[in-house]
Amino acid sequence: MHKKIALTVIYPGAIGIGLSALFAVGDCHQKALAKQIYASNLTQKTLYTDTNVSEKANFVSVIDGTFDRHHFTFGSKDPSYVIAEIERENIGKNNGEDDLRTDGRIESSKQDEVLKISSLPAPLFSGIQQLETVITSSGDVADIFVPRSVNSASVAKPFPVALLLQGANVDKSHYSEYAKVVASYGFVVVIPNNLRLWPVPPPAPTTTGYYPELKLINEVWNFIKDPAASPVAEVINPEQLVLLGHSLGGAAGLNAVQGGCSMPKCLYGEFKQPEALVAAVFYGTHLKPYTGDPVPPINNDTIPTALIFGEKDGRSFPEKTKETYQQLGNPTKVLVSVTGANHFGITNSNAPNNPVNTPAVVPAIIRDPKVQDMPQALAIKTIGTWTALFLRATVLQDPKAVDVIFSGAGDKVDNNVKVMMQTPSP
């Protein structure tokens, strides 16, 4: 059985594609391509609405069970070409637009561009120094990771500062291996332990533990730049701050990139967004309300933002991360899935326990019920590398990092990830 469906196809770039044709499933030949865009759990109406160029193609779909599978290809005015593969589930068993959920992928580029990338860029530093300090205004103890042994003479200081907001009750020490990977690409990474009251809604009692709050960003940023207090003031760039975050820390970070809370009652406190905040990468997080309401728009303005998640995450479910990604407003954004990783793929141990000197009031870490399917060291390296490459591409305009992140070739040389959507700045 065949039926015709009109689908709006978006290519985020300057290539204009003027073609309206009819294609049958299975008639297209797939080639090794670069540019990729994926969309997940979207209605037909909202498919790729955050991109700039829209072209329509009518094609034939084949119904297979509850899925409509579509496959079509068409050429552009230059030697590039576009392939799109769409899986669409008609949940309501009818043609209603609101009943269609879509997992889609569009690829586009010149084939020879893929061949330029044979592997991911290697770390720029082989030695990382770890320091411990105290943030003077808050009293929070923080670990700092500083690149020291350079692998290339072309790498120069000062370094951007990457502030990591920890997950709920996860001690800073659990992120040391991830921090070393990020630092090895030319960033000073700062991880504070932020002990605070968590104002949960009544009737639940408030708790004290390691919880992120937005004012922490200002406190750390002011401290790290201060030559009279900071042990790294001489090597950091005072105009480049990036945010990292895990789980609840990522949720706080998503509020920070839009200048404050998107919730009626702000659980993270108020703050003034630093002008130096230039990019963000968060792992295993989302802003899906507990009520089940849709994720609100995220007005991250000029701040490029990447969301990375483990496909086996049983705490911050991938579907919620994908929905959160769709609400990001900045056109430079990336969604990366790590094959086999769960919620704690980013921490030193996949079942982390806090150190014996952790304050007694800090609750135990809640484990992920899903088992991770990849070695922990590989998960950390993968998450850290893709974090660093996104930051190098967007903050430092590193051409090799740009190729990996925005050509679509990166996940063709790294089988541990899938770049599920990407929208480079025009």
N, C-alpha and C positions, 0 to 999 in steps of 0.2 A: 504494500500500500504506500502510495506517495501522496504528499500534500505540499503545496507551495507556502513558504513563509518568507515575508520580507524582513530582512535583518539589516540594521544599520551597522556598518563596519567602520571603525575609526583607526586611522594610522596617525600617531602623534609625531608629525614632522612636517617638512615642507613639500614632500612629494605629493603631487595631485594626481589622483587616480580617477579617470572618468570612464567608468564601465558599468553597464548594467546587463547582466547575462544570466542564463540559466545553467546550473551545474548539477550533476548527479553525484551522489555519494560514491566514492571509490574510483572516480574517473581521474583523479589528480595524482600526479607523481610528486612525492615529497623529496626535497633536496636538503642538503646541509645549509642551513641559513643562520642568520645572526639575530636580528632584532626580534624580541619576544614581548608579548603582552599577554598576561593571563587575567581572567576575571573569574571570581567565584561567588556563588550565591547572590547573583544579581537578578533583578527582574529585567525583562526585555526593555522596559522603558528607560532604565538607568544604565544600560550597558555602555561603558566607556564614555560617560558624559563628561568626564574631567579632561578629555583631550580636545584637540582643536579642529582636526580635519575629519569630515564625515563623508563617506561614500556608501551608496546603497547597492546591493546586489540581490536579485531574486534567485532562488535556487530550490532544487528539489530535495526533500529530506525523506529518509526512510525511517519508519517507526519500528523500533526493536524493543518489545516489552513496554516499559514505562518511559523509555528514553527515545528522543528524536536525535539521530546522529547526522550531522551535516559536515560535509567536507567540500571546500571549493577553493579555487585558485584563480587569480587574474593578474595581469601584468600592469606595470606603471609606464609612465612616459619616458623613464630612463631605464637603464639595464637592470634595475632592481625588479623584484617581484614580491608578491604577497601570498602567503598561504594562511588560511584560517581553519582551525578545527574547532568545532563547537559541539558540546554535549549539552542537551537541554532536557530537563525533566519536567513534564507536564503533570504536576502533582494532582491537580484537580481533574485530570482526564478530559480537559476541554481546551479550547483555543484562547481562553481568557489571558490577557497579557499578564495579569497579576499572579497567575498560577505558574508561570514559567520561571524556573530557576536555571541559571546558566553557569556552566564551567566552560570558559572559552580560552582559546589561545590564538594569537595572531603573530606571525613571524614575517619579518621583512628586512632585507638587506641585499647587498651584493655578495655573491657566494665567495669571492676571493677575500673578503674582509674577515671571514671566519678563520681562514688559514693563517692569519697573522698572529693568532693567539694559540699557542701550543700548551701553555700552562699558566697558572696564576702567578702574578708578580711575587717574588720572594721577599721576606722581611728585609728591611733596610738596616736593622741593628741586630747584632748577635748577642750583645750583653745588655741586661736590664738591671738597674740598681733599684732595690726596694728600700724605702724609708718609712719611718713611722713618725707622725707629728700630731699636734693637738691644734684644732681650729680654735683660736683664742676667743672669739666672740661667743661660741657655743659650748666649748669644752669637749666637743666630739673628738674622739681619737680617729685618725685617718691614716690609711696606707697610701703611699705615693710610689709610682713606678716610673722610672726615668730612663730613656734610651741613653746608652753610654758607648758601646763599642759599635762603631759605624761600619757597615759593609761596603759603602760607596762614598767616594770623595765628593760626589755631587750633592749629598744630603747636607743641609745646613740648618742650624738653629735660627731663630727660636721655634719651639714646638707649640702647637695648639694644645690646650688643656681639655682632657676628656674626663668629665665628672660622672661617676657611676652612682646611680641611686639604687640601693639594695632592695631585694625582695623582702617581704614581711618576715622579720625575725631571722633573717639569714645574715650571719656574721660576715663582716668584710673579708675575713681570711679565706672564705670559700670562693672568692672571685679572683684569687691571685694569679692562677694560670691563664685565665681569660684576659686579665689585665696585661700580663706579659706579652701575649700575642698582639694585642692592640698597640701596646707601647713599642713593639719591635718594628712597627710601620711608621714610627715618628710622632708619637703622641705622649704627653705626660698624663698618666692616668691617676686620678684621685678617687679613693673609695673611703668615705667616712662611715662610722657606726653612729647612726642617729637614734638615740634613745629618747622616746617621747610617749605621751599619752595618745591613744588612738580613740577619737570621739565617735565610737560606733553609735548608730541610731538607737534610741530606747525601744524596748525595755532592756536590751542587752547592756551589760555594764561596760564602762570604759576599761581599756587594758593598757598596760605599759609594755613597750617592746621596741624592737628596731623597726621603725616605720618612717617612710619618706615624708618630707614636707617641703614646700616650695621655698620657704625662707632659707633653707639649707643651701640652696643654689647661690643666693647672694652672699651668705656667710663664707662659703668656701671660695667663691670667686674673688671676693675682696681680700681674703687672707692670702690666697696663692699668688696674688700680684704684689703683695706688700714686701718690699725688700728687707724691711726691718724684722719681719716675722717668718716669711716663707723660706724654706730651704731650697726652693727651685725657682725663685723669682727671676734669676739671671738667665734661665734657659727657656722660659715660656713666652709665648706671644700674648701680650695683654689685650689683643683685639680678636682673639679666636678661642671661643669656648664652645665645646660640643657636649651634648648630654648623652649618656648611656643609661640604661635601666633594665632591670629584670622584674617581671611580674608586677607587683604593686609599685615598684620603683618606676617601671615603664609607664604605668597609668599616671603616676605623678608627673613624669616627664612629658607625657602627651598633653597634660594640662599646662605645663610650663611653656611648651612651644607655641601655645595660643595666648600666652600672656596671663593666664589665670585659670580658675576652675570653670568647668562647664557644668558642674552640678549645682542644684539649688542650695545645698549645704556643703560648703567646701571642706573636705576632709584633709586637705593638704596645706591649708593656710594661704594667706595672700602674699604676693611678692611683686617686685618690680622686675620685669624681664630685662636682663642685661643686654645692652646693645651689641655686645660681643658674641651673643649666642648665634651661631651660624649653621648648625646642623645637629641631627639627633638620630640615634639608632637604639631601638628597644627590642628586647627578646622576651617572648612568652607573655604578652600582655594584650589588653584590649580595654575599650571603654564601653562595653555593653552594659547597660543598666541592669541591676539585679531584678528590676520589675519586668524585664523582658521587652521593654520599649526599644525602638530602634536606636542605634548609636547616633548621637547628635552630630552635626557638622563640626569638624575640627579646623579652626581657623589658624593654621600654622603659618600663614602669611608668606614670608620670604625664607622660611627655614626648611631646607630639604630634610626629609624624614624617611627612615627605613624601618620597616617592621620585619623581624626575623622570628620564625616560630618552628618548633619541632612538630613534625607530622604525627608524633605519638604523644603529644602534650595532653595529659589528662586533668590538668588544673586550669589552664587558660586555653580553652578549646580553640582549635584552628579556625572554626567557622566564625567565632567571635573576633578573632584577629583579622580575618579577611573582611568582615563587615566594617571593622574599625578603619582598616586601610582605605576602604572606599570613601570614607568621610573626610580623609585628609584633603585639605584644600590646596596645598602647594603642588604645582605641577611636577616638581622633581621629587619623586617618591619611588620606593622599591619595596616589594613584598617578596621575601625569600623563605622557602620551606626547606628545612633540614631533614633529609630522609632518615627516619629511624630514631630521631632525637625526641626526648620527652621534656617535661618542664624544667628539669635540672640538668639539661645538657650543657649548660653554661658554667656550672659550679665544679669545683675540684673533684667532688665525689657526687655520684648520682643519688646517694642517700645521705645527705649532709647532716651531721650533728654539730651543734655549736661547741666551741672550746669550753673547758672546765671553768675558766674564769669569767664566763658570760654571766651578767647579772641574773640573779635568781628570778626576777620579775619577767624576764624575757621568755615568752612561751616557746614550746618546742616547734621545730620546723615541721610543717605538714607535708608529708611525702606525696609524690605523684603515684596514683594507683596503677598507672600504665607502665609497663616495662620498656625500657629503652632498647632499641635493636642495633645500636652501634657502639663501639668502644668509647668510653668517656673521654679519653685523650683526643680522639678524632673529632668528637662532637665539639669540644672546647676549641680545638684548632680551627674547625670549620666556621663556627660562629664568630670567633675572634677575627679570622681572616676577612670574612665578608663584612664584618663591622668596619674594620680598618680600611678596606678598599672603597667602601661607600664614602667614608669620610675623606679619604685622599682624593676621590673623584670630585666631590662636591665642595670641599673646603680648600683643597690645595690644587685643584685642577690638574692632577697628575694624569698625563695622557694614557699611561698604561692602565691605571685604575678606571679611567673613563671608558676605555675599550671593554674592560671586563664587565663593568656594571651596565653600561648603556648600549653596547653593541649586541647584547644577547648571547655572546659567545662564551661568557663565563661559566654557565652551567653545562656547557658542552665539554669543557675540559675539567670540570669538577662534578663528578657523578653523585656527590653527597648532597647537592642542593638542586632546587628548581626555582628559577626566578619567575615568579608567577605573574608579575605585572611590573612594568616600569614605564615611566613617562618623563623623558629627559626634557630639560628646559629648552624652549625654542632658541 
